[in-house]
Amino acid sequence: MTVIEEFYKLYSKDVYGYIYSLTKNQFTAEDLLQETFLQAIKSVNKFKGDSSVKTWLFSIARLMWHNHLRKNKRQAEIEILSDLVDRNNIEDNYINSEKARLILDFISQKDERTRQVMSLRIEGYSFLEIGAKLKLSEGSARVIFHRCKVAVINHVKENGYE
């Protein structure tokens, strides 16, 4: 058994769970799991043991997720923004797409800083990372995101997409 096969046997369920928590989509999570282990195969010789194997695999998984988001940005925005309004309600794809379009249009009318915070958050950046990129405190990034999220929810309700 190769090293990667051992890693897969030991950590694939945890890595899958992590990716699924990011994507909320079984098929995307499965694809990204495979990409994660392919990337691990390519870079196993570079693994120096500075972190645990599990942490290393999670960091590769997060990178694969970021790459996926960048490649599929528009679709990812629609999925994430639909999810933003109601995480527990599975609606038909058309309604979600329409809701996401409404949300994207609404956010596009916000000030530049708010648009940047929302965009970076959609891409998966933490509030700490967003703050560093935009020269804001982590707390400010959280507040801007929260205020916009509340405004989005109200806008969606006002337009009958709840």
Secondary structure, 3 states (H helix, E strand, C coil): CCHHHHHHHHHHHHHHHHHHHHHCCHHHHHHHHHHHHHHHHHHHHHCCCCCCHHHHHHHHHHHHHHHHHHHCHHHHHHHHHHHHHCCCCCCCHHHHHHHHHHHHHHHHCCCHHHHHHHHHHHCCCCHHHHHHHHCCCHHHHHHHHHHHHHHHHHHHHHCCCC
